[in-house]
Amino acid sequence: MLRFGILGCGRGSFVAACAQAIPEEIGVTAVCDLRRERAERLAQAYRIPTVCDSYAQMLAREDVDAVMIATPDHEHAAQALEALEAGRHVLSEIPAAYTLTELEAIIETSARTGAKYMMGNEVRWFPALEAAKRMGEEGCWGQVFYGEAEYLHNLLRDGWHTVEPDGSPHWRWDPAQPQTTLLGGGPHAFDTLRWLAGEREFSEVFAYGVGQSVPGHPEPSTAVCLLRGASGAAYKITVSYAMARPYALYFSLYGDRGTFEGGRVNQEETFYFTDLVPGLRGMTPTGNPYWSHPGVETQAGHGTSEYFMLKEFAAAVREGRDPVIGPTEAARSIAPAICAFESMRTGKPAAVPSYGRGESDGERARPVTDCGGGAASL
């Protein structure tokens, strides 16, 4: 059994919920939160034995094999590196990092210490998207030449609070370090679209930004990114916290033999067309559920996806292999979002670093280009 310590007991609570369903694979032995009362509530709800006063105290415990990092976005990389150096495996919420330097450090530290790292983009385990990925591998789309992704999430309209119960700013809107659009929900779009299309990496990004999500914050509330893939294919990714509409996470793929399209209004409706089905005349419903796998009762915020994501992470640690979104794979998805900041600042396309063959091929990543300072440069 892989024994977890949870850092950040809001979003990180999904680990405790899923652990109840697969106690032979994972357990939670310790929790830690900046607000101790939140950690104590989680510990009481799931009978977790230890509430730690600090992250360092958690990492020093012999009954913690891995940490779940579910803290404010800009803290993820430093906390992941601290855990890897301590020999603890890491499952981190998106994004993996805020800068290219941090991405490279995670790759190097995981390789040097042997501790496994995984970026937790649970969207890869949405059943409709898993099916679309399989269909692509079976040749239903042929050669993909274009794809789209949209992450549209107006947090304020959805009722997310801007202040904590004690009156302090919620971290997403804290003027000192507010959540960014591209590195907030954006990684869901960047990573999932690249994976769906079978695109090894994005090589260039040209980004436009409009509006402001936080007064005084330099990043726009809406970003539109045009990307070129290493395959030569073109992609468009839109990320917005300002759209006056309900939440949407949309994907589409266009190839020379077929098309996959998600639903913007009803996300449970996904469609396909392919030359591999003789006589098909129009876009046809896939019939696959979007959020939840039939027959799986464990739900933890994004349907059943967290359940399967945790099973993959535990299996990778158990088998001594890299998780499917290991350090290099995470870098290939987060680097283009970081480089989009540089493009918005300069008004020019930005080259995205290449990260070698990747850990799954037995070769450490080798970044060969640099788009600039990333998010910190704005």
ABEGO torsion letter per residue (X at the ends): XBBBBBBGABAAAAAAAAAAABAAABBBABBBBABAAAAAAAAAAAGBABBBABAAAAAABAABABBBBBBBAAAAAAAAAAAAAAGBBBBBBOBABABAAAAAAAAAAAAAAGBBBBBBBAAAABAAAAAAAAAAAAGAAEBBABBBBBBBBBAAAAGBBABBAAGBBBAAABAABBBBAAABAAAAAAAAAAAAAGBABBABBBBBBBEBABBGBABBABBBBBBBBAAGBBBBBBBBAABBBBBBBBBBBBBAABBBBBBAABAABBBBBBAABBGBABBBBAGBBAABBBGBABBAGBEAAAAAAAAAAAAAAAAGBBBABBAAAAAAAAAAAAAAAAAAAAGBBBBBBBAEAEAAAGBBBBBABBAEAEAAAX
